[in-house]
């Protein structure tokens, strides 16, 4: 079963040769092409990802590193990138459940009133309520520490 065509192999070869890091050993296109052809039974997307990772790896001296199934280039890598947070519309997001107003009113009807973040941010809790929450947290911490000490 061949899933990577000759035309796709040539395109991947060209890109892999071009993406070698500055100062890294250059790969010749014939060697890249030969390595990819040996992987022609794999899914195109898997081959593209593996050869891209390998080509970007300064320590990979030849494209043959991707021929080993144990090669780290076949595994997804954690780039550390996380998508930026989606900004909340402070007037249309519920302070209690963090859902947009229409979803909050539909899902939590009768459970809690919709209070927009913009209004809730200006609200202050009474000092005795804050003291009670702090006390509960302190008790929970003490209980947790005691349980960990006996475990």
C-alpha positions as a Markdown table, in Angstrom:
| # | Residue | x | y | z |
|---|---|---|---|---|
| 1 | Unk | 0.0 | 0.0 | 0.0 |
| 2 | Unk | 1.7 | 3.2 | -1.1 |
| 3 | Unk | 0.3 | 6.4 | 0.4 |
| 4 | Unk | 3.1 | 8.8 | -0.2 |
| 5 | Unk | 3.3 | 9.6 | -4.0 |
| 6 | Unk | 6.5 | 10.4 | -5.9 |
| 7 | Unk | 5.4 | 14.0 | -6.3 |
| 8 | Unk | 4.7 | 14.3 | -2.6 |
| 9 | Unk | 8.1 | 12.7 | -1.8 |
| 10 | Unk | 9.8 | 15.3 | -4.0 |
| 11 | Unk | 8.0 | 18.2 | -2.3 |
| 12 | Unk | 8.9 | 16.9 | 1.2 |
| 13 | Unk | 12.5 | 16.4 | 0.1 |
| 14 | Unk | 12.8 | 20.0 | -1.1 |
| 15 | Unk | 11.3 | 21.3 | 2.2 |
| 16 | Unk | 13.4 | 19.1 | 4.4 |
| 17 | Unk | 16.6 | 20.2 | 2.7 |
| 18 | Unk | 15.6 | 23.8 | 3.1 |
| 19 | Unk | 14.6 | 23.6 | 6.8 |
| 20 | Unk | 17.9 | 22.3 | 8.2 |
| 21 | Unk | 19.0 | 24.7 | 11.0 |
| 22 | Unk | 21.8 | 27.2 | 10.3 |
| 23 | Unk | 25.1 | 25.6 | 11.1 |
| 24 | Unk | 23.7 | 22.0 | 11.1 |
| 25 | Unk | 25.1 | 19.4 | 8.7 |
| 26 | Unk | 23.3 | 19.7 | 5.3 |
| 27 | Unk | 21.3 | 16.8 | 4.0 |
| 28 | Unk | 21.6 | 15.9 | 0.3 |
| 29 | Unk | 18.3 | 15.7 | -1.5 |
| 30 | Unk | 19.1 | 12.2 | -2.9 |
| 31 | Unk | 19.4 | 10.9 | 0.7 |
| 32 | Unk | 16.3 | 12.6 | 1.9 |
| 33 | Unk | 14.3 | 11.2 | -1.1 |
| 34 | Unk | 15.6 | 7.7 | -0.5 |
| 35 | Unk | 14.7 | 7.8 | 3.2 |
| 36 | Unk | 11.2 | 9.0 | 2.5 |
| 37 | Unk | 10.6 | 6.4 | -0.3 |
| 38 | Unk | 11.4 | 3.7 | 2.4 |
| 39 | Unk | 8.4 | 5.1 | 4.3 |
| 40 | Unk | 6.0 | 5.2 | 1.4 |
| 41 | Unk | 3.6 | 2.8 | 3.1 |
| 42 | Unk | 3.0 | 5.3 | 6.0 |
| 43 | Unk | 0.4 | 8.0 | 6.1 |
| 44 | Unk | 1.5 | 11.2 | 4.3 |
| 45 | Unk | 0.8 | 13.4 | 7.4 |
| 46 | Unk | 2.9 | 11.1 | 9.6 |
| 47 | Unk | 5.8 | 11.2 | 7.2 |
| 48 | Unk | 5.6 | 15.0 | 6.8 |
| 49 | Unk | 5.6 | 15.5 | 10.6 |
| 50 | Unk | 8.5 | 13.0 | 11.2 |
| 51 | Unk | 10.7 | 14.4 | 8.5 |
| 52 | Unk | 10.0 | 17.9 | 9.6 |
| 53 | Unk | 11.0 | 17.1 | 13.2 |
| 54 | Unk | 14.1 | 15.3 | 12.0 |
| 55 | Unk | 15.1 | 18.1 | 9.6 |
| 56 | Unk | 14.8 | 20.6 | 12.4 |
| 57 | Unk | 16.9 | 18.5 | 14.7 |
| 58 | Unk | 20.4 | 19.9 | 14.6 |
| 59 | Unk | 21.8 | 16.6 | 15.9 |
| 60 | Unk | 20.3 | 14.5 | 13.1 |
| 61 | Unk | 23.2 | 14.1 | 10.7 |
| 62 | Unk | 21.3 | 12.2 | 8.1 |
| 63 | Unk | 17.7 | 11.8 | 7.1 |
| 64 | Unk | 18.0 | 8.1 | 7.8 |
| 65 | Unk | 17.2 | 8.8 | 11.5 |
| 66 | Unk | 13.5 | 8.6 | 10.6 |
| 67 | Unk | 13.8 | 5.0 | 9.5 |
| 68 | Unk | 13.9 | 3.7 | 13.0 |
| 69 | Unk | 10.4 | 3.3 | 14.6 |
| 70 | Unk | 12.0 | 4.2 | 17.9 |
| 71 | Unk | 13.1 | 7.6 | 16.5 |
| 72 | Unk | 11.8 | 10.5 | 18.7 |
| 73 | Unk | 10.9 | 12.2 | 15.4 |
| 74 | Unk | 7.8 | 9.9 | 15.2 |
| 75 | Unk | 6.4 | 11.2 | 18.5 |
| 76 | Unk | 4.6 | 14.5 | 19.0 |
| 77 | Unk | 6.7 | 17.0 | 20.9 |
| 78 | Unk | 5.5 | 19.5 | 23.4 |
| 79 | Unk | 6.2 | 22.9 | 22.0 |
| 80 | Unk | 5.1 | 24.6 | 25.2 |
| 81 | Unk | 2.7 | 26.7 | 23.1 |
| 82 | Unk | -0.8 | 27.2 | 24.5 |
| 83 | Unk | -3.5 | 29.2 | 22.7 |
| 84 | Unk | -4.0 | 32.7 | 24.0 |
| 85 | Unk | -7.0 | 33.0 | 26.4 |
| 86 | Unk | -10.3 | 34.0 | 24.8 |
| 87 | Unk | -11.2 | 37.4 | 26.3 |
| 88 | Unk | -14.5 | 37.4 | 28.2 |
| 89 | Unk | -17.1 | 40.0 | 27.5 |
| 90 | Unk | -17.4 | 41.1 | 31.2 |
| 91 | Unk | -21.0 | 42.3 | 30.7 |
| 92 | Unk | -22.1 | 39.0 | 29.1 |
| 93 | Unk | -20.2 | 36.4 | 31.2 |
| 94 | Unk | -21.6 | 35.0 | 34.4 |
| 95 | Unk | -19.6 | 35.5 | 37.6 |
| 96 | Unk | -20.8 | 32.3 | 39.0 |
| 97 | Unk | -20.5 | 29.7 | 36.2 |
| 98 | Unk | -18.3 | 31.6 | 33.7 |
| 99 | Unk | -20.7 | 30.9 | 30.8 |
| 100 | Unk | -22.1 | 33.4 | 28.4 |
| 101 | Unk | -25.4 | 34.9 | 29.6 |
| 102 | Unk | -27.7 | 32.9 | 27.3 |
| 103 | Unk | -26.0 | 29.6 | 28.2 |
| 104 | Unk | -26.1 | 30.4 | 31.9 |
| 105 | Unk | -29.8 | 31.3 | 31.9 |
| 106 | Unk | -30.6 | 28.1 | 29.9 |
| 107 | Unk | -28.4 | 25.7 | 31.8 |
| 108 | Unk | -28.6 | 27.0 | 35.4 |
| 109 | Unk | -32.2 | 28.3 | 35.4 |
| 110 | Unk | -33.3 | 28.3 | 39.1 |
| 111 | Unk | -29.8 | 27.3 | 40.3 |
| 112 | Unk | -28.3 | 30.8 | 40.4 |
| 113 | Unk | -29.0 | 34.3 | 39.1 |
| 114 | Unk | -26.9 | 35.6 | 36.2 |
| 115 | Unk | -24.5 | 38.2 | 37.5 |
| 116 | Unk | -22.1 | 39.7 | 34.9 |
| 117 | Unk | -18.5 | 39.7 | 35.8 |
| 118 | Unk | -18.4 | 43.5 | 35.4 |
| 119 | Unk | -20.9 | 44.0 | 38.2 |
| 120 | Unk | -19.5 | 41.3 | 40.4 |
| 121 | Unk | -16.0 | 42.7 | 40.2 |
| 122 | Unk | -17.2 | 45.8 | 42.0 |
| 123 | Unk | -18.9 | 43.9 | 44.7 |
| 124 | Unk | -17.2 | 43.4 | 48.1 |
| 125 | Unk | -18.0 | 40.6 | 50.4 |
| 126 | Unk | -18.7 | 41.4 | 54.1 |
| 127 | Unk | -15.7 | 41.0 | 56.3 |
| 128 | Unk | -17.3 | 38.2 | 58.4 |
| 129 | Unk | -17.9 | 36.2 | 55.2 |
| 130 | Unk | -14.3 | 36.6 | 54.1 |
| 131 | Unk | -13.1 | 35.6 | 57.6 |
| 132 | Unk | -15.4 | 32.5 | 57.4 |
| 133 | Unk | -13.9 | 31.4 | 54.1 |
| 134 | Unk | -10.4 | 32.0 | 55.3 |
| 135 | Unk | -11.2 | 29.9 | 58.4 |
| 136 | Unk | -12.6 | 27.1 | 56.3 |
| 137 | Unk | -9.5 | 27.1 | 54.0 |
| 138 | Unk | -7.2 | 27.0 | 57.1 |
| 139 | Unk | -9.2 | 24.1 | 58.6 |
| 140 | Unk | -9.0 | 22.2 | 55.2 |
| 141 | Unk | -5.2 | 22.8 | 55.0 |
| 142 | Unk | -4.7 | 21.6 | 58.6 |
| 143 | Unk | -6.8 | 18.5 | 57.9 |
| 144 | Unk | -5.0 | 17.7 | 54.6 |
| 145 | Unk | -1.6 | 18.1 | 56.3 |
| 146 | Unk | -2.7 | 15.8 | 59.1 |
| 147 | Unk | -3.9 | 13.2 | 56.6 |
| 148 | Unk | -0.6 | 13.4 | 54.6 |
| 149 | Unk | 1.4 | 13.0 | 57.8 |
| 150 | Unk | -0.4 | 9.7 | 58.7 |
| 151 | Unk | -0.2 | 8.3 | 55.2 |
